Amino acid sequence: MPAIEELSVFLNLQQTVLDTKDEESLLRTLLKSALEELPKIGLSFSLITAVFFDSRGKPQANYTTNKQGFDNLRIKPGFLNANENIKQKLLLNLLAVSNSPQLFFETPQNNIFEIKSVICSPIRVTGTFAGILLLASEKNIVGIPKTEDELIKIFTNYVALAYRLQDTQASLTNITKEVYEMNAKLHQLDKLKDDFVSVASHELRTPMTAIKSYLWVAMNKKGDQLSEDMKRYLSRAYISVERLINLVNDMLNISRIESGRIALKLSAVNLNELVNEVTEEVTVKAREKGLHVIGLNKQIPKVFADRDKIHEVLLNLIGNSLKFTKTGGTITVDFYEKYPYVFCAVRDTGVGIAPENLSRLFAKFGRLENSYVAVAESGGTGLGLYISKSIVNLHKGQITAESPGLGNGTTFTFSLPIIGTDIAQRLKDEAPKETDKTKDLEKTSVNFV
C-alpha cells in the first residue's frame, strides 16, 4: 500500500479530532470516521470499541461504533472472561490477536452477528495504561503483518489523544462551572459588603454629627472663659470628628460608585463658574494656612457633565493641594482645550511627589506616607483621588498626576467632553441613569489641623 495513501488516511483522522465541536462526543466521532477511513489502507473492521478504566481498574467510559448501524450494543456475558490472556498481554504493552469463534454481539432487536476475531490494543495516556481498543472483525485473522501492527498503534494513539482532549474539555467545563459559581458567590458577598458599608456608614454618621455639633457649641459658647489648653483639646476633637465623618462619606461614596448606585445628572457646565464657586468655598481654609488659590478664567467651551460630581472632584483636588502646600504657597486652577475635551489642571507649589509614587495615587487608600505624624498632618483618608478618578471615568474622561519631584509641586489634570461632540453624545447614551436604587454622593469638606 503506498505510504502516501496511509498518510492521507491518518491526516483525515487527525482532522476529525481537530474539527470535532466541544459539545459532540469526540471519541464516537473518531471511531465512526475510522470505520470509513481504515479500509482504504486494508484495515477493515465491523466494530470498534474503546473502553477506558479509572485508577482502580473499573470501566468508566465505553465508546462503540459499527458498520451495521446498531446502537447500544452489549457484549454477551463471558466474552472478556473467555480471553484471560488478553489482559496479561495488555499489561505487557503487547499487541494481542485473539481468535474467538464463540464471540457474539447482540443488538436490542435481538439481531446477532458473529465476531470471529478481535484485535486488542492498549490505550496509554501520558505513559499510563488508560484503556483497551477493540477492533472486531467477522473474518478470521491469522496474523498481523508488522506494517499493519504499526498502523493500528498509530490509530490507537489517535484514540488516546481524543480521550485526553475530551477529558480536558470535560475538566474545563467543570472548572468553568465552578468559576461561575464562585463568581456568583463573590457577587453575593460583594453585595453584602456594600449593604454593610451603607448601613454602618449611616449608623456611624448620626452620632458623629451629633458629637460634632456639641463640640462646636462648647467651643463657641459665650460667657464661659475656656483655657487655651481646653480650646486646643476641643478643636482637636472637632477636627477629628470631622475627619471621621469625611471617611464615612468617602466609604459610602465608593460603595455607591462601585455598585453602580449613582446616576449622572448631565447638563452643560461652565467650568469657570464652577471653579470660582469651589475656590470661594475653600477661601477661609486657605487663609488659615496662608495660601493663595487662583482660578484662571479663560475662554473655554462648556462641558457636558454632572455639575455636582465635578464640584466634588474639584473640591477633592484643591483640598488635596491645600493639605500638602506649605504656608505662602499657591494653588492655580488652569484650563486648556484639546478637542473633543476641555482639560482642567490643578497646580500647586507643594511638597511634590517622587516619580515612583505617582502610580499609587489613584488607588484605594493610596497614601504615600506611612507614619502617624504624616497622617495627622495631612488629615486625608486616601480615598479622595480614587473617588475623583471614578467620577471622571464615568464622564468618559481621564485624570492624571504629574510632579517634577519632591519639593517641586504637583499638577492634577482631568478631562471632560465638550458639549455637542460625539463623545458627549456617547456619554449621554451610556451614562448611568437614575433608578430607585441610585443615590447621590455624600459631600465632603476640607479641614486642617
Secondary structure, DSSP 4 states (H G I P E B T S, - for coil): --HHHHHHHHHHHHHHHHH--TTS-HHHHHHHHHHHHGGGGT---SEEEEEEE-TTS-EEEEEEEETT---S-EEPTTTGGGGHHHHHHHHTT--EEEEEEEEEEE-TT--EEEEEEEEEEEEEETTEEEEEEEEEESS------HHHHHHHHHHHHHHHHHHHHHHHHHHHHHHHHHHHHHHHHHHHHHHHHHHHHHHHHHHHHHHHHHHHHHHHHHHH-TT----HHHHHHHHHHHHHHHHHHHHHHHHHHHHHHHTT-----EEEE-HHHHHHHHHHHTHHHHHHHT-EEEE-------EEEEHHHHHHHHHHHHHHHHHTS-TT-EEEEEEEEETTEEEEEEEE-SS---GGGGGGTTSTT--S--SHHHHHHH---S-HHHHHHHHHHHTT--EEEE-SSTTS--EEEEEEEBTTSHHHHHHHHHSPPP-SS--PPPP------
